[in-house]
Amino acid sequence: MKTITRVLIANRGEIAIRIAKTLKKMGIISIGIYSDADADAYFLNFMDERIRIGPPPPRESYLQIEKILDAALQTRADAIHPGYGFLSENSDFAMRAVEHGLIFIGPPPQAVKKMGSKLQSREIAISSGVPTIQGSSAIKTVEEAIAFASEIGFPVMVKASAGGGGIGMVKVSSVDLLKNAFEDAVKKAAVFFGDPTVYIEKAIENPRHIEVQVFGDQHGHVIHLGERECTIQRRNQKVIEETPSPFVSESLRKKMTDASISLAKAVGYYSSGTVEFVVDQSGDFYFLEMNTRLQVEHTITEMVTGLDLVEWQIRVAQGEMLPRQEIKHHGHAFQFRLCAEDPSKKFIPSPGVITELELPQIDVRCDMAVTTQSKITPYYDSMFGKLIVHASTRNEAIEKSNLAFSQLKVSGIKTNLELHQKVLAHPLFKAGQFSTAFLKEQLNYQW
């Protein structure tokens, strides 16, 4: 057992605020880091202490392992919370933090490393009896890519092994398109992840994207906290999430959660993690990847369980045991990602100054990274906040979400608020009948 007293939050924006609020509740000092672009950022108001780490570009600041570790030592932190994005799934960062005598508030570095490679995690899933999509090993040449894709049949997915956030992943429907798709995926994999390895999987047509929240402690106990529906996407990136899924039956839920726990145990996992699956329309599910961190959409699991998952992360990092009793779920919850982008123009980012911000007056949760006069810079992800809505039933949650959006006002930048309202109004969404192609096929959005 180790007592955490000072935590450096190796992140920015909304998630930095989210973590700081739990630290304050627990009586733990929060230490924020910031780049020059974030010197006056809203999230720093929630930090007990702050320290500069470099220029605006992430590769010179939020992705600089040594700068962040030096900042932790300078501020006498005894633990680091990576949030999500940036270095949150970087096994070298986790290992270096431990080597510096810091507590890494996340899973063990070896688990991060094993699951950080989609190819290696796929092999672990197969050995654990978890269903996987027909796929290749690492593919080094265009000729190999064409041969394998022709063998299993189009369409296929070209994927970066070290990828995440939809980067380096593309669906290909013919040999003619495969050459450019393969070369582009290799290039992006090298630039964004420092690893050019790519592979190919058979594409599942019109799938659902369902994930299972798992949690483990350092005493070998692993549990699940239910599933989340993450099917409404653009560019293979989530836009709206909900729990429970309107698609998942009790029998399918049991199979997916059992598989997720087996996978977590196979790599000695503890802390928060998410096992992601693609599910076809018949209900067959296949392993996609495991995210070894807190997810952006952890909020909806908190709403239906009443738990604070960041607090759980901290307690597990200190060596505490997870509760052994059954976790109860209540009602239905949605999360809407609020982004500074223009959906009518292929979701191009919309940096600028927020001239007006009015939050809903009803009982909803708003995890915001901004306030009036906040600057949205071009350096970081376009998400500036999240609207989280909880109600007794899915229909009630939809009605409450509509009311919340009628009261939410953001001016000065382009946003995706209208997109969310269009989704909520669509009869197929209301009926729970949709796939990952929904935004393109039903609402005609392009990217």
C-alpha positions in Angstrom: 0.0 0.0 0.0 1.3 3.4 -1.0 -0.5 6.7 -0.3 -0.6 9.1 -3.2 -0.4 12.8 -2.1 0.7 14.7 -5.2 -0.3 13.9 -8.8 1.1 15.4 -12.0 -1.6 15.3 -14.6 0.2 14.6 -17.9 -2.6 16.0 -20.1 -4.7 19.0 -20.8 -8.2 20.2 -21.4 -11.4 18.5 -20.3 -9.7 15.3 -19.0 -7.2 17.3 -16.9 -10.2 19.1 -15.2 -11.9 15.8 -14.7 -8.9 14.2 -12.9 -8.3 17.4 -10.9 -11.8 17.4 -9.5 -11.5 13.8 -8.2 -8.0 14.6 -6.7 -9.5 17.6 -4.9 -12.3 15.4 -3.5 -9.7 12.9 -2.2 -7.5 15.6 -0.7 -4.7 15.0 -3.2 -2.6 17.9 -4.7 -3.1 18.3 -8.5 -0.2 19.5 -10.7 -1.0 20.7 -14.2 1.4 20.8 -17.1 0.9 23.3 -20.0 2.4 24.3 -23.3 2.9 27.9 -24.4 -0.4 27.7 -26.3 -2.2 26.7 -23.1 -0.6 29.3 -20.8 -4.0 30.9 -20.2 -6.1 27.8 -20.8 -9.3 27.2 -18.7 -8.2 23.9 -17.4 -5.3 25.4 -15.4 -7.8 27.1 -13.1 -8.5 23.7 -11.6 -4.9 22.9 -10.8 -3.3 23.4 -7.4 0.0 23.9 -9.0 1.2 24.2 -12.6 4.4 23.9 -14.6 5.4 24.8 -18.2 6.7 22.0 -20.4 7.4 23.5 -23.8 6.2 25.1 -27.1 2.7 24.5 -28.6 3.3 21.4 -30.9 2.5 18.2 -28.9 5.8 16.6 -30.0 7.6 19.5 -28.2 5.4 19.4 -25.1 2.7 16.9 -24.2 4.5 14.1 -26.0 7.9 14.8 -24.4 8.5 12.0 -22.0 11.6 13.4 -20.4 10.2 16.9 -20.0 7.1 15.5 -18.3 9.1 13.3 -16.0 11.4 16.2 -15.1 8.3 18.3 -14.3 7.1 15.6 -12.0 10.3 15.4 -10.1 10.6 19.2 -9.9 7.2 19.5 -8.4 7.7 16.6 -6.0 4.9 14.5 -7.5 4.6 11.0 -6.3 2.3 9.8 -9.1 1.4 10.6 -12.7 -2.1 10.3 -14.3 -1.8 10.2 -18.1 -5.5 10.9 -18.9 -6.3 9.7 -22.4 -4.6 10.5 -25.7 -1.0 11.8 -25.8 1.2 9.4 -23.8 -1.6 7.4 -22.0 -0.9 4.2 -23.9 2.8 4.6 -24.3 4.5 1.7 -22.5 7.9 3.5 -22.5 6.3 6.4 -20.6 4.7 4.1 -18.1 8.0 2.2 -17.5 10.1 5.4 -17.3 7.7 6.8 -14.7 8.1 3.7 -12.6 11.8 3.8 -13.0 11.8 7.3 -11.6 10.0 6.1 -8.5 6.6 7.5 -9.5 3.3 5.7 -9.3 1.8 5.3 -12.8 -2.0 5.7 -12.4 -2.9 3.1 -15.0 -2.1 -0.5 -15.9 1.3 -2.2 -15.5 3.7 -1.1 -18.3 4.0 -4.7 -19.6 0.3 -4.9 -20.2 0.3 -1.5 -21.9 3.1 -2.8 -24.2 1.4 -6.1 -25.0 -2.0 -4.6 -25.8 -0.4 -1.5 -27.6 0.3 -3.6 -30.6 -2.9 -4.6 -32.4 -1.1 -7.6 -33.9 0.2 -8.9 -30.5 -3.1 -8.2 -28.8 -4.9 -10.1 -31.5 -2.6 -13.1 -30.8 -3.3 -12.9 -27.1 -7.1 -12.7 -27.9 -6.8 -15.9 -30.0 -4.9 -17.7 -27.3 -7.5 -16.6 -24.8 -10.4 -18.0 -26.8 -11.7 -14.5 -27.8 -13.3 -14.4 -31.3 -11.2 -12.4 -33.8 -11.7 -11.3 -37.4 -9.8 -13.1 -40.2 -6.6 -11.2 -40.6 -2.9 -11.2 -41.5 0.4 -10.9 -39.7 2.5 -7.8 -40.4 2.5 -6.9 -44.1 5.6 -5.3 -45.5 4.9 -4.7 -49.2 2.0 -3.7 -51.5 2.4 -7.1 -53.3 1.8 -8.9 -50.0 -1.2 -6.7 -49.2 -2.8 -7.4 -52.6 -2.2 -11.2 -52.3 -3.7 -11.4 -48.8 -6.7 -9.2 -49.6 -7.4 -11.1 -52.8 -7.3 -14.4 -50.8 -9.8 -13.3 -48.1 -11.9 -11.2 -50.4 -12.8 -7.5 -50.4 -13.7 -5.3 -48.6 -10.8 -5.3 -46.2 -9.5 -3.0 -43.4 -5.9 -1.8 -43.6 -4.7 -1.0 -40.0 -1.7 0.4 -38.3 -0.6 -2.1 -35.6 0.3 0.6 -33.1 -2.7 2.8 -34.2 -5.5 4.5 -32.3 -8.2 7.1 -32.8 -8.9 5.8 -36.3 -5.5 7.0 -37.6 -3.8 4.7 -40.1 -7.0 2.7 -40.6 -9.0 2.6 -43.8 -11.6 0.4 -45.5 -10.6 -0.7 -49.0 -13.1 -2.2 -51.5 -10.9 -3.1 -54.5 -7.3 -4.0 -55.6 -7.1 -0.6 -57.4 -7.6 1.3 -54.2 -5.4 -0.9 -52.1 -1.9 0.4 -53.2 -2.6 4.0 -52.2 -4.4 2.9 -49.0 -1.5 0.7 -47.9 1.2 3.3 -48.6 -0.8 6.0 -46.8 -1.4 3.7 -43.8 2.3 2.9 -43.5 3.2 6.6 -43.7 0.7 7.6 -41.1 1.7 4.8 -38.8 5.3 5.9 -38.9 4.5 9.6 -38.4 1.9 9.3 -35.7 3.0 6.2 -33.8 6.7 5.7 -34.6 5.9 2.2 -36.0 5.2 1.7 -39.7 3.8 -1.9 -39.1 0.4 -2.5 -40.8 -1.8 -5.5 -41.3 -5.1 -6.4 -43.0 -8.3 -7.7 -41.7 -11.6 -8.7 -43.4 -14.0 -5.8 -43.1 -17.3 -6.5 -41.4 -20.2 -4.8 -43.3 -22.5 -2.5 -41.4 -21.2 -3.4 -38.0 -21.9 -2.1 -34.5 -19.0 -1.0 -32.3 -19.4 -2.2 -28.8 -16.9 -2.0 -26.0 -16.7 -3.5 -22.5 -15.4 -1.5 -19.5 -13.1 -3.7 -17.4 -11.4 -2.9 -14.1 -8.8 -4.8 -12.2 -6.8 -4.5 -9.0 -3.3 -5.5 -8.1 -4.6 -8.6 -6.2 -5.7 -10.4 -9.4 -9.4 -9.4 -9.2 -10.9 -8.3 -12.5 -14.5 -7.2 -13.1 -16.6 -5.6 -15.8 -18.8 -2.6 -15.6 -21.0 -3.3 -18.6 -20.9 -2.4 -22.2 -21.0 0.9 -24.1 -22.5 1.4 -27.6 -20.0 3.5 -29.7 -21.4 2.9 -33.2 -22.1 6.5 -34.2 -18.7 7.5 -35.7 -17.0 9.7 -38.2 -13.5 8.8 -39.6 -13.6 5.7 -37.3 -13.7 8.1 -34.4 -16.6 8.0 -31.9 -19.1 10.8 -31.8 -22.0 9.6 -29.6 -21.8 6.8 -27.0 -24.5 5.2 -24.8 -25.0 2.6 -22.2 -26.5 0.1 -22.1 -26.5 -0.7 -25.8 -29.9 -1.0 -27.4 -28.6 -3.8 -29.5 -26.9 -6.1 -27.0 -29.0 -9.0 -25.5 -28.4 -10.5 -22.1 -26.8 -13.6 -23.7 -24.5 -11.5 -25.9 -23.6 -9.2 -23.0 -22.5 -12.3 -21.0 -20.4 -13.6 -23.8 -18.7 -10.3 -24.4 -18.0 -9.4 -20.8 -16.7 -12.9 -20.0 -14.3 -12.6 -23.0 -13.2 -9.2 -21.9 -12.3 -10.4 -18.4 -10.5 -13.4 -19.8 -8.4 -11.2 -22.0 -7.6 -8.8 -19.1 -6.5 -11.6 -16.9 -4.3 -13.1 -19.6 -2.0 -10.0 -19.5 -2.1 -9.5 -15.7 -4.2 -6.3 -16.1 -5.2 -3.9 -13.4 -6.7 -0.3 -13.4 -9.2 0.9 -16.0 -9.3 -0.7 -19.4 -11.7 -1.2 -22.4 -12.0 -4.2 -24.7 -13.4 -3.1 -28.0 -15.4 -5.3 -30.3 -17.0 -5.1 -33.8 -20.4 -6.9 -33.8 -22.2 -7.9 -37.0 -25.9 -7.6 -37.5 -26.4 -11.3 -36.5 -24.8 -10.7 -33.1 -21.5 -12.4 -33.8 -18.7 -10.4 -32.1 -15.0 -10.0 -32.9 -12.1 -8.5 -30.9 -10.8 -5.2 -32.2 -8.3 -3.9 -29.6 -7.9 -3.2 -25.9 -7.4 0.4 -24.8 -5.2 0.4 -21.7 -6.4 3.7 -20.2 -9.5 5.6 -19.1 -11.8 6.2 -22.1 -13.3 9.5 -23.1 -16.7 7.9 -22.7 -16.1 6.6 -19.1 -18.6 9.2 -18.0 -21.7 7.2 -19.1 -20.6 4.2 -17.1 -20.2 6.5 -14.1 -23.7 7.8 -14.6 -25.4 4.4 -14.6 -23.3 2.9 -11.8 -22.8 6.0 -9.6 -19.1 5.3 -9.4 -16.1 7.6 -9.8 -13.7 5.7 -12.1 -10.8 8.1 -11.7 -11.1 7.5 -7.9 -11.0 3.8 -8.6 -7.9 4.2 -10.7 -6.2 6.1 -7.9 -7.2 3.6 -5.2 -6.0 0.7 -7.3 -2.7 2.5 -8.0 -2.3 2.7 -4.2 -2.7 -1.0 -3.9 -6.3 -1.1 -2.7 -8.7 -3.9 -3.5 -11.8 -3.4 -5.7 -15.2 -4.0 -4.2 -16.2 -7.7 -4.3 -20.0 -7.1 -4.4 -22.1 -6.9 -7.6 -22.1 -3.5 -9.3 -25.7 -2.3 -9.9 -26.6 -0.4 -13.1 -29.5 2.2 -13.2 -31.1 3.8 -16.2 -29.7 4.9 -19.5 -26.9 7.4 -20.4 -25.7 9.2 -23.5 -22.5 11.1 -24.1 -22.2 13.6 -26.9 -18.7 14.8 -27.9 -18.7 18.5 -28.5 -16.2 19.4 -31.1 -14.9 22.6 -32.8 -15.3 21.4 -36.4 -17.6 21.9 -39.4 -19.5 18.7 -40.2 -20.8 20.3 -43.4 -17.2 20.7 -44.7 -15.9 17.1 -44.0 -15.4 17.9 -40.3 -12.5 20.3 -40.8 -11.4 21.8 -37.5 -12.7 25.3 -36.5 -10.2 27.0 -34.3 -11.1 30.4 -32.9 -12.4 32.2 -29.8 -15.6 31.1 -28.0 -17.6 34.4 -27.8 -20.6 32.9 -26.1 -21.2 29.8 -24.0 -24.5 28.9 -22.3 -24.8 25.5 -20.6 -28.1 23.7 -20.2 -30.1 24.7 -17.1 -31.5 21.1 -16.6 -29.9 18.3 -14.7 -27.2 17.1 -17.1 -23.4 16.7 -16.8 -21.2 19.0 -18.8 -17.5 18.2 -18.8 -16.1 21.3 -20.5 -12.6 22.4 -21.3 -13.6 25.9 -22.1 -15.5 29.0 -21.0 -16.5 32.3 -22.7 -13.4 33.8 -24.4 -11.5 30.6 -24.4 -9.3 30.0 -27.4 -9.6 26.9 -29.5 -6.1 26.4 -30.9 -5.2 24.4 -34.1 -2.6 22.3 -32.2 -4.8 19.8 -30.4 -7.9 17.6 -30.7 -11.0 19.5 -31.7 -13.1 18.2 -28.8 -13.8 21.0 -26.3 -16.3 19.3 -24.1 -18.8 16.5 -23.5 -22.5 16.6 -22.7 -23.6 13.6 -20.6 -27.3 12.8 -20.1 -28.8 10.2 -17.8 -32.4 9.2 -17.4 -34.5 6.2 -16.4 -35.0 4.8 -19.9 -33.5 5.3 -23.3 -36.5 7.2 -24.6 -36.4 9.5 -21.6 -32.7 10.1 -22.1 -33.3 11.0 -25.8 -36.0 13.5 -24.8 -33.8 15.0 -22.1 -30.9 15.2 -24.6 -33.1 17.2 -27.0 -34.0 19.6 -24.2 -30.3 20.0 -23.2 -29.3 20.8 -26.8 -32.0 23.4 -27.1 -30.4 25.2 -24.2 -26.7 24.7 -25.1 -25.3 27.7 -26.9 -21.8 28.0 -28.4 -20.8 30.9 -30.6 -17.6 32.1 -32.3 -16.6 28.8 -33.8 -18.2 26.1 -35.9 -19.4 23.1 -33.9 -21.1 19.7 -34.3 -24.1 20.6 -32.1 -26.5 20.5 -35.0 -25.2 17.0 -36.0 -26.2 15.7 -32.6 -29.7 17.1 -32.9 -30.1 15.5 -36.3 -29.0 12.1 -35.0 -31.4 12.4 -32.0 -34.3 13.2 -34.4 -33.7 10.3 -36.8 -36.2 7.4 -36.5 -33.6 4.7 -36.9 -31.5 6.1 -34.1 -34.6 6.4 -31.9 -35.3 2.7 -32.7 -31.7 1.7 -32.0 -31.2 0.5 -35.5 -27.9 1.8 -36.9 -24.4 0.9 -37.9 -21.0 2.7 -38.1 -22.1 4.0 -41.5 -25.1 5.9 -40.0 -23.7 9.4 -40.4 -22.8 8.8 -44.1 -25.8 6.7 -45.2 -28.6 8.3 -43.2 -27.5 11.9 -42.7 -25.2 12.3 -45.8 -22.1 13.6 -43.9 -18.9 13.0 -45.8 -15.2 13.0 -44.8 
